[in-house]
Amino acid sequence: MAASSIARSPVNPIVRHVICRASPSDHLSKTSLTIHGHYPKRCRHVPLLASLHGDTTRNNDRNAQALELQRVLDDFPYDVIPNDPTMLPTPLSSTQLSNSVSDGSRVRVAYQGVPGAYSESAAEKAYPNCEAVPCEQFDTAFEAVEKWLVDRAVLPIENSLGGSIHRNYDLLLRHRLHIVGEVKFAVRHCLLANHGVEVEDLKRVLSHPQALSQCEDTLSRLGLVKEAVDDTAGAAKHIASYKLKDAGAVASTTAAMIYGLNILAQDIQDDSDNVTRFLMLAREPIIPGIDRPFKTSIVFSLEEGPGVLFKALAVFALRQINLTKIESRPLRKQLLGASDDSNNGYFDYLFYVDFEASMADEKAQNALRHLKEFATYLRVLGSYPVDTSMI
């Protein structure tokens, strides 16, 4: 991808008005997919059939398998109609979106928040040695990937205590990105304050709403007034920048180190089993395999009627496919290119489902063919390896 030279400052990692245009090689045909490796280099765009090598018979078999996978992806399309702390990198905002490229030595990964956020740690777990790029909002991270500012985005989708992050479910439908992996991150909250400040000096505590709710018992016991802000690390940065003496922050040990804060208490969450699941997002889907556990995420809508959802879920039960997640969201018809001028007296819903099977597995293909017979809308969000590790 050809790009103009880029000027950077220590305050903002990406400057405005930098023009970046994709070269002809960046426009892939339908028979080209992105090959992803577990190494800190940029992904390579390789023609699917040209990447197969070996003896002729083996090549023919592999080509046939590749063409079958491409036909499956065509049957279930991924595309959807889209509509000191002061010297640290500041989050990329929507108004600052401008094209840039890295030097190619590391994968650039967008996350929501400021340095020290749990999302930054999750991005580094997903892509070791990556160049983590902070974004102010979830929307900005999606846009950064779409506009080739970064290679990937790592964003939270659900927490074991706080539940689903509904905004990101809606953004998955709005944008042309694909889930290429997941990462589970154990969240361990700390109570932070400026040096010289003791617990008894605190009157209030700042953090993300979910972090505050996850530490409800501890914070109530201390008699602290809870104040919600955009993210945990942002709370720590605010406390440090304004040298507040009456306020603390709920954030990570990494945030304490970055912003020079004292850790008054560790592991203050009410439940030790506090895990956030993050999605790894890219512009192109990966080629699903069957060599290890895979998960597939889909979204679909149904006509109103008795037993319709039962029939939809039965296509998986009939084939012994385990569902790990189902989430319903009100249907915004404009996202699907449909009119929204009728009122039938009930809500239409989109159903987001995760199931334990790869799209390379015939039973998963048959399940989606069956579902497609009565679904009014169906999209595969991604088929990707399951994260079986925890830290």
C-alpha positions as CSV (number, residue, x, y, z in Angstrom):
1,M,0.0,0.0,0.0
2,A,1.6,3.3,-1.1
3,A,1.4,6.2,1.3
4,S,2.8,9.7,1.8
5,S,5.3,10.3,4.5
6,I,4.0,10.7,8.0
7,A,4.9,13.2,10.7
8,R,4.4,12.2,14.3
9,S,4.5,14.0,17.6
10,P,4.8,12.5,21.1
11,V,1.4,13.8,21.8
12,N,-0.6,12.3,19.0
13,P,0.6,9.2,17.1
14,I,-1.4,10.0,14.0
15,V,-1.5,13.4,12.4
16,R,-4.3,14.9,10.3
17,H,-4.4,15.3,6.5
18,V,-2.1,12.4,5.7
19,I,-3.2,10.8,2.5
20,C,-2.9,7.1,2.0
21,R,-4.1,5.2,-1.1
22,A,-4.2,1.5,-1.6
23,S,-2.2,0.1,-4.4
24,P,-3.8,-2.2,-7.0
25,S,-2.4,-5.2,-5.1
26,D,-4.6,-4.3,-2.1
27,H,-7.8,-4.9,-4.0
28,L,-8.3,-8.6,-3.6
29,S,-10.5,-10.8,-5.8
30,K,-13.1,-13.1,-4.4
31,T,-10.5,-15.9,-4.5
32,S,-8.0,-14.0,-2.4
33,L,-8.1,-14.2,1.4
34,T,-5.9,-12.9,4.1
35,I,-3.4,-15.4,5.6
36,H,-2.8,-14.7,9.2
37,G,0.2,-15.9,11.1
38,H,1.1,-15.8,14.8
39,Y,4.0,-13.5,14.3
40,P,4.4,-9.7,14.7
41,K,4.5,-9.0,11.1
42,R,1.9,-7.5,8.8
43,C,-0.5,-10.0,7.3
44,R,0.2,-11.0,3.7
45,H,-2.5,-10.9,1.0
46,V,-2.0,-14.1,-0.9
47,P,-4.2,-15.5,-3.7
48,L,-5.9,-18.5,-2.2
49,L,-5.1,-21.0,-5.0
50,A,-1.6,-19.6,-5.6
51,S,-0.7,-20.2,-2.0
52,L,-1.2,-24.0,-2.3
53,H,1.9,-26.0,-3.3
54,G,3.1,-29.5,-3.5
55,D,2.5,-32.4,-5.9
56,T,-0.2,-32.1,-8.6
57,T,-2.6,-34.6,-7.0
58,R,-2.3,-32.9,-3.6
59,N,-2.7,-29.5,-5.3
60,N,-5.9,-30.6,-7.0
61,D,-7.4,-31.8,-3.7
62,R,-6.5,-28.6,-2.0
63,N,-7.8,-26.5,-4.8
64,A,-11.0,-28.3,-4.7
65,Q,-11.2,-27.7,-0.9
66,A,-10.4,-24.1,-1.3
67,L,-13.0,-23.6,-4.0
68,E,-15.6,-25.3,-1.8
69,L,-14.8,-23.0,1.1
70,Q,-15.1,-20.0,-1.2
71,R,-18.5,-21.3,-2.4
72,V,-19.6,-21.6,1.3
73,L,-18.5,-18.0,2.0
74,D,-20.4,-16.9,-1.1
75,D,-23.5,-18.7,0.2
76,F,-23.2,-17.0,3.6
77,P,-21.7,-13.5,2.8
78,Y,-19.7,-11.6,5.4
79,D,-20.5,-8.2,3.9
80,V,-23.3,-6.0,5.2
81,I,-24.6,-2.6,4.0
82,P,-22.6,-0.1,6.0
83,N,-23.9,3.3,6.7
84,D,4.6,12.7,32.6
85,P,0.9,11.7,31.3
86,T,0.6,14.7,29.0
87,M,3.4,13.2,26.8
88,L,1.6,9.9,26.3
89,P,-0.2,9.2,23.0
90,T,-3.7,10.7,23.1
91,P,-6.6,8.6,21.8
92,L,-7.5,8.9,18.2
93,S,-10.8,10.7,17.7
94,S,-13.3,10.5,14.9
95,T,-12.4,14.0,13.8
96,Q,-8.7,13.1,13.6
97,L,-9.1,10.1,11.4
98,S,-6.4,10.3,8.7
99,N,-4.7,7.6,6.8
100,S,-1.3,6.3,7.9
101,V,0.8,3.2,7.8
102,S,3.3,1.7,10.2
103,D,6.9,0.8,9.2
104,G,5.8,-2.8,8.8
105,S,7.8,-4.1,11.7
106,R,4.8,-4.5,14.0
107,V,1.0,-5.0,13.6
108,R,-0.9,-1.9,14.5
109,V,-3.9,-2.7,16.7
110,A,-6.6,-0.3,17.7
111,Y,-8.3,-0.4,21.2
112,Q,-10.7,1.9,23.0
113,G,-9.3,3.9,25.8
114,V,-6.0,5.5,26.8
115,P,-2.7,3.8,27.6
116,G,-3.0,1.6,30.7
117,A,-6.5,0.5,29.8
118,Y,-7.5,-3.2,30.1
119,S,-8.2,-3.2,26.4
120,E,-4.6,-2.2,25.7
121,S,-3.4,-5.3,27.7
122,A,-5.9,-7.5,25.8
123,A,-4.6,-6.2,22.5
124,E,-1.0,-7.0,23.6
125,K,-2.1,-10.5,24.6
126,A,-3.8,-11.0,21.3
127,Y,-0.9,-9.6,19.2
128,P,2.4,-9.7,21.2
129,N,4.8,-6.9,20.3
130,C,2.0,-5.0,18.5
131,E,1.8,-1.3,18.2
132,A,-1.3,-0.5,20.3
133,V,-3.2,2.6,19.0
134,P,-5.6,4.2,21.5
135,C,-9.0,5.4,20.2
136,E,-11.5,7.6,22.0
137,Q,-14.6,5.6,21.1
138,F,-15.5,2.1,19.9
139,D,-16.7,3.6,16.6
140,T,-13.3,5.1,16.0
141,A,-11.6,1.8,16.4
142,F,-13.9,0.2,13.8
143,E,-13.3,3.1,11.4
144,A,-9.6,3.0,11.9
145,V,-9.4,-0.6,10.6
146,E,-11.8,0.1,7.7
147,K,-9.7,3.1,6.6
148,W,-6.4,1.2,6.8
149,L,-5.1,3.3,9.7
150,V,-4.4,0.1,11.7
151,D,-4.3,-3.6,10.9
152,R,-6.6,-4.9,13.6
153,A,-8.9,-3.9,16.4
154,V,-9.3,-5.6,19.7
155,L,-12.6,-4.6,21.4
156,P,-14.6,-6.0,24.4
157,I,-17.8,-7.9,23.6
158,E,-18.8,-9.3,27.0
159,N,-17.8,-9.5,30.7
160,S,-18.5,-12.4,33.0
161,L,-20.0,-10.1,35.6
162,G,-21.3,-7.1,33.7
163,G,-22.7,-8.9,30.7
164,S,-22.6,-7.9,27.0
165,I,-21.3,-4.6,25.6
166,H,-24.3,-3.9,23.4
167,R,-22.7,-1.0,21.5
168,N,-20.1,-3.3,19.9
169,Y,-22.8,-5.8,18.8
170,D,-24.5,-2.9,17.0
171,L,-21.2,-1.8,15.5
172,L,-20.4,-5.3,14.2
173,L,-23.5,-5.0,12.0
174,R,-22.8,-1.4,10.9
175,H,-19.2,-2.0,9.7
176,R,-17.5,-4.2,7.2
177,L,-15.2,-6.0,9.6
178,H,-14.7,-9.7,10.4
179,I,-14.0,-11.5,13.6
180,V,-10.7,-13.3,13.2
181,G,-10.1,-14.3,16.8
182,E,-11.0,-13.9,20.4
183,V,-9.0,-13.2,23.6
184,K,-10.2,-13.7,27.2
185,F,-8.6,-11.4,29.7
186,A,-8.8,-11.7,33.5
187,V,-9.6,-8.3,35.0
188,R,-8.1,-7.4,38.4
189,H,-9.2,-4.0,39.7
190,C,-7.0,-1.8,42.0
191,L,-7.8,1.3,44.0
192,L,-5.4,4.0,43.0
193,A,-4.6,7.4,44.4
194,N,-1.8,10.0,44.3
195,H,1.2,9.5,46.5
196,G,0.6,10.7,50.1
197,V,-3.2,10.1,49.8
198,E,-4.6,7.4,52.2
199,V,-7.8,5.5,51.9
200,E,-9.4,7.6,54.7
201,D,-8.7,10.8,52.7
202,L,-10.8,9.6,49.8
203,K,-14.4,10.9,49.4
204,R,-15.1,9.7,45.8
205,V,-13.8,7.3,43.2
206,L,-13.7,7.5,39.4
207,S,-13.9,4.7,36.9
208,H,-15.8,3.1,34.1
209,P,-19.4,2.2,35.1
210,Q,-18.8,-1.5,34.7
211,A,-15.6,-1.3,36.9
212,L,-17.5,0.6,39.6
213,S,-20.3,-2.0,39.6
214,Q,-17.8,-4.8,39.7
215,C,-16.4,-3.3,42.9
216,E,-19.7,-2.3,44.4
217,D,-19.2,-4.0,47.8
218,T,-15.7,-2.8,48.4
219,L,-16.5,0.8,47.4
220,S,-19.7,0.9,49.4
221,R,-17.9,-0.4,52.5
222,L,-15.4,2.5,52.1
223,G,-18.3,5.0,51.8
224,L,-17.0,6.4,48.5
225,V,-19.2,8.3,46.1
226,K,-18.9,6.6,42.7
227,E,-18.4,8.9,39.6
228,A,-18.5,7.3,36.1
229,V,-16.1,8.2,33.4
230,D,-15.3,6.8,29.9
231,D,-12.7,4.3,30.9
232,T,-10.6,3.0,33.8
233,A,-7.2,4.2,32.7
234,G,-8.8,7.6,31.8
235,A,-9.9,7.9,35.4
236,A,-6.3,7.2,36.6
237,K,-4.9,9.8,34.2
238,H,-7.4,12.4,35.4
239,I,-6.5,11.8,39.1
240,A,-2.8,12.1,38.3
241,S,-3.1,15.1,35.9
242,Y,-5.1,17.2,38.4
243,K,-3.3,15.9,41.5
244,L,-6.6,15.2,43.3
245,K,-6.3,14.5,47.0
246,D,-9.9,13.5,47.7
247,A,-10.5,11.1,44.8
248,G,-9.2,7.7,43.8
249,A,-9.6,5.6,40.7
250,V,-10.4,2.0,40.0
251,A,-8.0,0.8,37.3
252,S,-5.1,-1.6,36.6
253,T,-1.6,-1.9,38.0
254,T,-0.4,-0.9,34.6
255,A,-2.3,2.4,34.8
256,A,-0.8,3.0,38.3
257,M,2.7,2.5,36.8
258,I,2.1,4.7,33.7
259,Y,0.5,7.6,35.6
260,G,2.6,7.4,38.7
261,L,-0.1,6.6,41.2
262,N,0.0,4.6,44.4
263,I,-1.9,1.3,44.7
264,L,-4.0,1.5,47.9
265,A,-5.6,-1.9,47.4
266,Q,-5.5,-4.7,44.9
267,D,-8.1,-7.2,43.7
268,I,-11.0,-5.1,45.0
269,Q,-13.5,-6.7,42.5
270,D,-16.5,-8.4,44.3
271,D,-16.0,-11.6,42.3
272,S,-12.6,-13.1,41.5
273,D,-14.0,-14.7,38.4
274,N,-14.0,-11.5,36.4
275,V,-13.2,-12.1,32.8
276,T,-13.7,-9.9,29.7
277,R,-13.9,-11.5,26.3
278,F,-12.5,-9.4,23.5
279,L,-13.0,-9.8,19.7
280,M,-10.1,-9.5,17.2
281,L,-11.4,-7.7,14.1
282,A,-9.9,-7.4,10.6
283,R,-10.8,-6.2,7.1
284,E,-10.7,-9.7,5.7
285,P,-11.9,-13.1,7.2
286,I,-9.5,-15.9,7.9
287,I,-9.7,-19.3,6.3
288,P,-11.5,-21.5,8.8
289,G,-9.9,-24.8,9.7
290,I,-10.7,-28.0,11.6
291,D,-7.3,-28.7,13.1
292,R,-8.2,-27.1,16.5
293,P,-11.4,-25.8,18.3
294,F,-13.1,-23.1,16.2
295,K,-16.0,-20.9,17.0
296,T,-18.4,-19.2,14.5
297,S,-20.4,-16.0,15.1
298,I,-23.5,-15.2,13.1
299,V,-26.3,-12.7,13.2
300,F,-29.8,-13.4,11.8
301,S,-33.4,-12.1,11.9
302,L,-36.7,-14.0,11.7
303,E,-40.3,-13.4,10.7
304,E,-42.6,-13.0,13.7
305,G,-44.5,-16.2,14.5
306,P,-44.9,-19.0,17.1
307,G,-42.0,-21.3,17.5
308,V,-39.8,-19.5,14.9
309,L,-36.9,-19.0,17.2
310,F,-37.2,-22.6,18.4
311,K,-36.9,-23.8,14.8
312,A,-33.9,-21.5,14.2
313,L,-32.0,-22.9,17.2
314,A,-33.1,-26.5,16.4
315,V,-30.9,-26.4,13.2
316,F,-27.9,-26.5,15.6
317,A,-29.3,-29.0,18.1
318,L,-30.2,-31.5,15.3
319,R,-26.5,-31.6,14.3
320,Q,-25.1,-31.7,17.9
321,I,-23.6,-28.2,17.6
322,N,-23.2,-26.5,20.9
323,L,-24.3,-22.8,21.3
324,T,-22.1,-20.8,23.6
325,K,-23.8,-17.4,23.3
326,I,-27.1,-15.9,22.1
327,E,-27.9,-12.2,22.3
328,S,-30.9,-10.4,20.9
329,R,-30.9,-6.8,19.8
330,P,-33.7,-4.6,18.4
331,L,-33.6,-4.6,14.6
332,R,-32.6,-1.3,13.0
333,K,-33.8,-2.0,9.5
334,Q,-31.8,0.8,7.9
335,L,-28.7,-1.2,8.7
336,L,-30.0,-4.0,6.4
337,G,-31.1,-1.7,3.7
338,A,-34.8,-2.2,4.4
339,S,-37.5,0.4,5.1
340,D,-38.7,1.1,8.6
341,D,-42.0,2.7,7.8
342,S,-44.3,0.0,9.2
343,N,-45.4,-0.6,12.8
344,N,-46.8,-4.1,13.4
345,G,-47.2,-3.7,17.1
346,Y,-44.2,-5.7,18.1
347,F,-40.4,-5.4,18.1
348,D,-38.3,-7.0,15.4
349,Y,-35.1,-8.5,16.7
350,L,-31.6,-9.5,15.5
351,F,-30.1,-12.6,17.1
352,Y,-26.4,-12.9,17.6
353,V,-25.3,-16.5,18.1
354,D,-21.9,-18.1,18.8
355,F,-21.5,-21.8,18.2
356,E,-18.7,-24.3,18.6
357,A,-17.9,-25.3,15.0
358,S,-15.8,-24.2,12.1
359,M,-17.3,-23.1,8.8
360,A,-14.9,-25.7,7.3
361,D,-17.1,-28.3,9.0
362,E,-19.8,-29.8,6.8
363,K,-22.3,-29.9,9.7
364,A,-21.9,-26.2,10.3
365,Q,-22.5,-25.5,6.6
366,N,-25.6,-27.6,6.6
367,A,-26.9,-25.9,9.7
368,L,-26.6,-22.5,8.1
369,R,-28.2,-23.7,4.9
370,H,-31.1,-25.0,7.0
371,L,-31.3,-21.7,8.9
372,K,-31.2,-19.7,5.6
373,E,-34.5,-21.4,4.6
374,F,-36.5,-19.3,7.0
375,A,-34.2,-16.5,8.2
376,T,-35.1,-13.1,6.7
377,Y,-31.4,-12.0,7.1
378,L,-28.3,-14.0,7.8
379,R,-24.6,-13.0,8.0
380,V,-21.5,-14.8,9.2
381,L,-19.5,-12.4,11.4
382,G,-16.5,-14.7,11.5
383,S,-15.2,-18.3,12.0
384,Y,-12.1,-18.2,14.2
385,P,-10.0,-20.2,16.7
386,V,-11.3,-20.5,20.3
387,D,-9.1,-18.8,23.0
388,T,-8.4,-21.6,25.5
389,S,-5.8,-19.7,27.5
390,M,-6.2,-17.5,30.5
391,I,-3.8,-15.2,32.4
